Amino acid sequence: MTLRTRTFNTIALLFILLAVVLIFSIPFTSCSKEGKKDGNENHCPVIAASAVPQAVKDSFAAHYPSMTVNTWFQKDSVGYCAYFIQPVNQKKLAEFSVSGLFIAEEIDIDHDGNFEDSTGNSNPKVPGVCECEIPEEN
């Protein structure tokens, strides 16, 4: 074999190895770009209703009479989120301050678990504050 043939074979082998590495690494990198599969998201913890301040529960009841909260979340030290389902399976998140002040409502418009606020914008992420994320079983 000539030096030229060996060099060509070595380069071809390197390209094949690079292609194999890229093909196998694509599924792992693409998952991190999809909302719920992103390992970098800071999800708020689910808490028991008994851990939610009465002022927050009262504010929820005033804003959503006859609705029942499916899941409560503690949004770090800034407040609480209530996940509930209105008739016709409309999933919503309502956010309240620690003192019970209503902050915002988000609606699962396209039924994929990605919520938009009442103005139609995706919830802006505040650095250092967890995001309320609906558990998959709901």
Order of alpha helices (4+ residues) and beta strands (2+ residues): alpha-beta-alpha-beta-beta-beta-beta-beta
